[in-house]
Amino acid sequence: MLATFLIGLREGLEAALVVGILIAYLTRVGRRDVLPRLWAGIGLAVALAVGIGAILTFGAYELTSQAQELIGGLLSLLAVAMVTWMIFWMQKTARTLKRSLEGGLDRALAQGGLWAIVAIGFVSVAREGIETTLLLWSMTQTFGTKPEVLIGALLGLAAAVMLGWLLARGMVRVDLPVFFAWTGAFLVIVAAGVLAYAIHDLQEAGVLPGPFTTAAPIDPGTGSVATGWSAFPFGWAFDVSGAIPPTSPLAAILQATVGFMPQMTWLQVIAWALYVAIVGTFFVRGLRRRPTAQKAPTANTEMVDAQASIPPAASAAAPTPTPPGTLPTAPPAQTQGAR
């Protein structure tokens, strides 16, 4: 419930901010008459996301177990790709998001067509909606069809809508760069866990070698799939199911936060570690780069403004500093006047 709540809050707030920017701009330019078209596009985007979720949920029952594992693994990989792209896209374009959305509305208003405004609303929300659907569906496959998964997502979306409304009204202030930085870091960990579960699904489907295929190393003592270093790379990396039962609350919390499962294969562990190391490194570099890029232009601008504020006469009349220990020399014009 915690994981799906945070996902719903993060993705829902992104969509709420986009919708708020679009509505505020149309109100400011006096074009509230096209708001129904904008809401129609937003409604179509929500319907598309819900429809995809329904197809994935109910259509899977008509497939064989192997086909379900294969489709689940591939869709989880797609969800990881979309989440990764969205993390870096938001990090890069957060400062120019408002300007780009308003520019798109200007072009749509200039065209004057009905579908132009509808398309703006649809495209602006569909991206977050499809990403949220795929990510929540992957989380459902990980945790099982428990009501807490859906309840957490709905509570997160409701909190995002309320927070977006309060922000638009100016009733609450949130440091959005800090919020998206922390939630972005959380999504990196969540995406790594979804990637690990996708590897597990593909191994169960027989697409990747693992403990469920003939490539699994066998422990000669027990006759079962080996565990530990001797099982590298297609066996179990560890199995702590005795200490942490898979159905225990601790296992659910660890799986929801860091993608940990009591029993994981070597390919799962390698994929999780590589994703966190590579994507996490680029994400942290992006966070460190932003303040540096903002300070340099500010300093240069202040210097130029300070120089431009000095009148020309004052600049010409300013005396030249005299080195210590030397007598000041009078200007040539003053010396000739004294004679």
Secondary structure as a PSIPRED ss2 file (coil, helix, strand):
# PSIPRED VFORMAT (PSIPRED V4.0)

   1 M C   1.000  0.000  0.000
   2 L H   0.000  1.000  0.000
   3 A H   0.000  1.000  0.000
   4 T H   0.000  1.000  0.000
   5 F H   0.000  1.000  0.000
   6 L H   0.000  1.000  0.000
   7 I H   0.000  1.000  0.000
   8 G H   0.000  1.000  0.000
   9 L H   0.000  1.000  0.000
  10 R H   0.000  1.000  0.000
  11 E H   0.000  1.000  0.000
  12 G H   0.000  1.000  0.000
  13 L H   0.000  1.000  0.000
  14 E H   0.000  1.000  0.000
  15 A H   0.000  1.000  0.000
  16 A H   0.000  1.000  0.000
  17 L H   0.000  1.000  0.000
  18 V H   0.000  1.000  0.000
  19 V H   0.000  1.000  0.000
  20 G H   0.000  1.000  0.000
  21 I H   0.000  1.000  0.000
  22 L H   0.000  1.000  0.000
  23 I H   0.000  1.000  0.000
  24 A H   0.000  1.000  0.000
  25 Y H   0.000  1.000  0.000
  26 L H   0.000  1.000  0.000
  27 T H   0.000  1.000  0.000
  28 R H   0.000  1.000  0.000
  29 V C   1.000  0.000  0.000
  30 G C   1.000  0.000  0.000
  31 R C   1.000  0.000  0.000
  32 R H   0.000  1.000  0.000
  33 D H   0.000  1.000  0.000
  34 V H   0.000  1.000  0.000
  35 L H   0.000  1.000  0.000
  36 P H   0.000  1.000  0.000
  37 R H   0.000  1.000  0.000
  38 L H   0.000  1.000  0.000
  39 W H   0.000  1.000  0.000
  40 A H   0.000  1.000  0.000
  41 G H   0.000  1.000  0.000
  42 I H   0.000  1.000  0.000
  43 G H   0.000  1.000  0.000
  44 L H   0.000  1.000  0.000
  45 A H   0.000  1.000  0.000
  46 V H   0.000  1.000  0.000
  47 A H   0.000  1.000  0.000
  48 L H   0.000  1.000  0.000
  49 A H   0.000  1.000  0.000
  50 V H   0.000  1.000  0.000
  51 G H   0.000  1.000  0.000
  52 I H   0.000  1.000  0.000
  53 G H   0.000  1.000  0.000
  54 A H   0.000  1.000  0.000
  55 I H   0.000  1.000  0.000
  56 L H   0.000  1.000  0.000
  57 T H   0.000  1.000  0.000
  58 F H   0.000  1.000  0.000
  59 G H   0.000  1.000  0.000
  60 A H   0.000  1.000  0.000
  61 Y H   0.000  1.000  0.000
  62 E H   0.000  1.000  0.000
  63 L C   1.000  0.000  0.000
  64 T C   1.000  0.000  0.000
  65 S H   0.000  1.000  0.000
  66 Q H   0.000  1.000  0.000
  67 A H   0.000  1.000  0.000
  68 Q H   0.000  1.000  0.000
  69 E H   0.000  1.000  0.000
  70 L H   0.000  1.000  0.000
  71 I H   0.000  1.000  0.000
  72 G H   0.000  1.000  0.000
  73 G H   0.000  1.000  0.000
  74 L H   0.000  1.000  0.000
  75 L H   0.000  1.000  0.000
  76 S H   0.000  1.000  0.000
  77 L H   0.000  1.000  0.000
  78 L H   0.000  1.000  0.000
  79 A H   0.000  1.000  0.000
  80 V H   0.000  1.000  0.000
  81 A H   0.000  1.000  0.000
  82 M H   0.000  1.000  0.000
  83 V H   0.000  1.000  0.000
  84 T H   0.000  1.000  0.000
  85 W H   0.000  1.000  0.000
  86 M H   0.000  1.000  0.000
  87 I H   0.000  1.000  0.000
  88 F H   0.000  1.000  0.000
  89 W H   0.000  1.000  0.000
  90 M H   0.000  1.000  0.000
  91 Q H   0.000  1.000  0.000
  92 K H   0.000  1.000  0.000
  93 T H   0.000  1.000  0.000
  94 A C   1.000  0.000  0.000
  95 R C   1.000  0.000  0.000
  96 T C   1.000  0.000  0.000
  97 L H   0.000  1.000  0.000
  98 K H   0.000  1.000  0.000
  99 R H   0.000  1.000  0.000
 100 S H   0.000  1.000  0.000
 101 L H   0.000  1.000  0.000
 102 E H   0.000  1.000  0.000
 103 G H   0.000  1.000  0.000
 104 G H   0.000  1.000  0.000
 105 L H   0.000  1.000  0.000
 106 D H   0.000  1.000  0.000
 107 R H   0.000  1.000  0.000
 108 A H   0.000  1.000  0.000
 109 L H   0.000  1.000  0.000
 110 A H   0.000  1.000  0.000
 111 Q H   0.000  1.000  0.000
 112 G C   1.000  0.000  0.000
 113 G C   1.000  0.000  0.000
 114 L H   0.000  1.000  0.000
 115 W H   0.000  1.000  0.000
 116 A H   0.000  1.000  0.000
 117 I H   0.000  1.000  0.000
 118 V H   0.000  1.000  0.000
 119 A H   0.000  1.000  0.000
 120 I H   0.000  1.000  0.000
 121 G H   0.000  1.000  0.000
 122 F H   0.000  1.000  0.000
 123 V H   0.000  1.000  0.000
 124 S H   0.000  1.000  0.000
 125 V H   0.000  1.000  0.000
 126 A H   0.000  1.000  0.000
 127 R H   0.000  1.000  0.000
 128 E H   0.000  1.000  0.000
 129 G H   0.000  1.000  0.000
 130 I H   0.000  1.000  0.000
 131 E H   0.000  1.000  0.000
 132 T H   0.000  1.000  0.000
 133 T H   0.000  1.000  0.000
 134 L H   0.000  1.000  0.000
 135 L H   0.000  1.000  0.000
 136 L H   0.000  1.000  0.000
 137 W H   0.000  1.000  0.000
 138 S H   0.000  1.000  0.000
 139 M H   0.000  1.000  0.000
 140 T H   0.000  1.000  0.000
 141 Q H   0.000  1.000  0.000
 142 T H   0.000  1.000  0.000
 143 F H   0.000  1.000  0.000
 144 G C   1.000  0.000  0.000
 145 T C   1.000  0.000  0.000
 146 K C   1.000  0.000  0.000
 147 P H   0.000  1.000  0.000
 148 E H   0.000  1.000  0.000
 149 V H   0.000  1.000  0.000
 150 L H   0.000  1.000  0.000
 151 I H   0.000  1.000  0.000
 152 G H   0.000  1.000  0.000
 153 A H   0.000  1.000  0.000
 154 L H   0.000  1.000  0.000
 155 L H   0.000  1.000  0.000
 156 G H   0.000  1.000  0.000
 157 L H   0.000  1.000  0.000
 158 A H   0.000  1.000  0.000
 159 A H   0.000  1.000  0.000
 160 A H   0.000  1.000  0.000
 161 V H   0.000  1.000  0.000
 162 M H   0.000  1.000  0.000
 163 L H   0.000  1.000  0.000
 164 G H   0.000  1.000  0.000
 165 W H   0.000  1.000  0.000
 166 L H   0.000  1.000  0.000
 167 L H   0.000  1.000  0.000
 168 A H   0.000  1.000  0.000
 169 R H   0.000  1.000  0.000
 170 G C   1.000  0.000  0.000
 171 M C   1.000  0.000  0.000
 172 V C   1.000  0.000  0.000
 173 R C   1.000  0.000  0.000
 174 V C   1.000  0.000  0.000
 175 D C   1.000  0.000  0.000
 176 L H   0.000  1.000  0.000
 177 P H   0.000  1.000  0.000
 178 V H   0.000  1.000  0.000
 179 F H   0.000  1.000  0.000
 180 F H   0.000  1.000  0.000
 181 A H   0.000  1.000  0.000
 182 W H   0.000  1.000  0.000
 183 T H   0.000  1.000  0.000
 184 G H   0.000  1.000  0.000
 185 A H   0.000  1.000  0.000
 186 F H   0.000  1.000  0.000
 187 L H   0.000  1.000  0.000
 188 V H   0.000  1.000  0.000
 189 I H   0.000  1.000  0.000
 190 V H   0.000  1.000  0.000
 191 A H   0.000  1.000  0.000
 192 A H   0.000  1.000  0.000
 193 G H   0.000  1.000  0.000
 194 V H   0.000  1.000  0.000
 195 L H   0.000  1.000  0.000
 196 A H   0.000  1.000  0.000
 197 Y H   0.000  1.000  0.000
 198 A H   0.000  1.000  0.000
 199 I H   0.000  1.000  0.000
 200 H H   0.000  1.000  0.000
 201 D H   0.000  1.000  0.000
 202 L H   0.000  1.000  0.000
 203 Q H   0.000  1.000  0.000
 204 E H   0.000  1.000  0.000
 205 A C   1.000  0.000  0.000
 206 G C   1.000  0.000  0.000
 207 V C   1.000  0.000  0.000
 208 L C   1.000  0.000  0.000
 209 P C   1.000  0.000  0.000
 210 G C   1.000  0.000  0.000
 211 P C   1.000  0.000  0.000
 212 F C   1.000  0.000  0.000
 213 T C   1.000  0.000  0.000
 214 T C   1.000  0.000  0.000
 215 A C   1.000  0.000  0.000
 216 A C   1.000  0.000  0.000
 217 P C   1.000  0.000  0.000
 218 I E   0.000  0.000  1.000
 219 D C   1.000  0.000  0.000
 220 P C   1.000  0.000  0.000
 221 G C   1.000  0.000  0.000
 222 T C   1.000  0.000  0.000
 223 G C   1.000  0.000  0.000
 224 S C   1.000  0.000  0.000
 225 V E   0.000  0.000  1.000
 226 A C   1.000  0.000  0.000
 227 T E   0.000  0.000  1.000
 228 G C   1.000  0.000  0.000
 229 W H   0.000  1.000  0.000
 230 S H   0.000  1.000  0.000
 231 A H   0.000  1.000  0.000
 232 F C   1.000  0.000  0.000
 233 P C   1.000  0.000  0.000
 234 F C   1.000  0.000  0.000
 235 G C   1.000  0.000  0.000
 236 W E   0.000  0.000  1.000
 237 A E   0.000  0.000  1.000
 238 F E   0.000  0.000  1.000
 239 D E   0.000  0.000  1.000
 240 V C   1.000  0.000  0.000
 241 S C   1.000  0.000  0.000
 242 G C   1.000  0.000  0.000
 243 A C   1.000  0.000  0.000
 244 I C   1.000  0.000  0.000
 245 P C   1.000  0.000  0.000
 246 P C   1.000  0.000  0.000
 247 T C   1.000  0.000  0.000
 248 S C   1.000  0.000  0.000
 249 P H   0.000  1.000  0.000
 250 L H   0.000  1.000  0.000
 251 A H   0.000  1.000  0.000
 252 A H   0.000  1.000  0.000
 253 I H   0.000  1.000  0.000
 254 L H   0.000  1.000  0.000
 255 Q H   0.000  1.000  0.000
 256 A H   0.000  1.000  0.000
 257 T H   0.000  1.000  0.000
 258 V C   1.000  0.000  0.000
 259 G C   1.000  0.000  0.000
 260 F C   1.000  0.000  0.000
 261 M C   1.000  0.000  0.000
 262 P C   1.000  0.000  0.000
 263 Q E   0.000  0.000  1.000
 264 M E   0.000  0.000  1.000
 265 T E   0.000  0.000  1.000
 266 W H   0.000  1.000  0.000
 267 L H   0.000  1.000  0.000
 268 Q H   0.000  1.000  0.000
 269 V H   0.000  1.000  0.000
 270 I H   0.000  1.000  0.000
 271 A H   0.000  1.000  0.000
 272 W H   0.000  1.000  0.000
 273 A H   0.000  1.000  0.000
 274 L H   0.000  1.000  0.000
 275 Y H   0.000  1.000  0.000
 276 V H   0.000  1.000  0.000
 277 A H   0.000  1.000  0.000
 278 I H   0.000  1.000  0.000
 279 V H   0.000  1.000  0.000
 280 G H   0.000  1.000  0.000
 281 T H   0.000  1.000  0.000
 282 F H   0.000  1.000  0.000
 283 F H   0.000  1.000  0.000
 284 V H   0.000  1.000  0.000
 285 R H   0.000  1.000  0.000
 286 G H   0.000  1.000  0.000
 287 L H   0.000  1.000  0.000
 288 R H   0.000  1.000  0.000
 289 R H   0.000  1.000  0.000
 290 R H   0.000  1.000  0.000
 291 P H   0.000  1.000  0.000
 292 T H   0.000  1.000  0.000
 293 A H   0.000  1.000  0.000
 294 Q H   0.000  1.000  0.000
 295 K H   0.000  1.000  0.000
 296 A H   0.000  1.000  0.000
 297 P H   0.000  1.000  0.000
 298 T H   0.000  1.000  0.000
 299 A H   0.000  1.000  0.000
 300 N H   0.000  1.000  0.000
 301 T H   0.000  1.000  0.000
 302 E H   0.000  1.000  0.000
 303 M H   0.000  1.000  0.000
 304 V H   0.000  1.000  0.000
 305 D H   0.000  1.000  0.000
 306 A H   0.000  1.000  0.000
 307 Q H   0.000  1.000  0.000
 308 A H   0.000  1.000  0.000
 309 S C   1.000  0.000  0.000
 310 I C   1.000  0.000  0.000
 311 P C   1.000  0.000  0.000
 312 P H   0.000  1.000  0.000
 313 A H   0.000  1.000  0.000
 314 A H   0.000  1.000  0.000
 315 S H   0.000  1.000  0.000
 316 A H   0.000  1.000  0.000
 317 A H   0.000  1.000  0.000
 318 A C   1.000  0.000  0.000
 319 P C   1.000  0.000  0.000
 320 T C   1.000  0.000  0.000
 321 P C   1.000  0.000  0.000
 322 T C   1.000  0.000  0.000
 323 P C   1.000  0.000  0.000
 324 P C   1.000  0.000  0.000
 325 G C   1.000  0.000  0.000
 326 T C   1.000  0.000  0.000
 327 L C   1.000  0.000  0.000
 328 P C   1.000  0.000  0.000
 329 T C   1.000  0.000  0.000
 330 A C   1.000  0.000  0.000
 331 P C   1.000  0.000  0.000
 332 P H   0.000  1.000  0.000
 333 A H   0.000  1.000  0.000
 334 Q H   0.000  1.000  0.000
 335 T H   0.000  1.000  0.000
 336 Q H   0.000  1.000  0.000
 337 G H   0.000  1.000  0.000
 338 A H   0.000  1.000  0.000
 339 R C   1.000  0.000  0.000
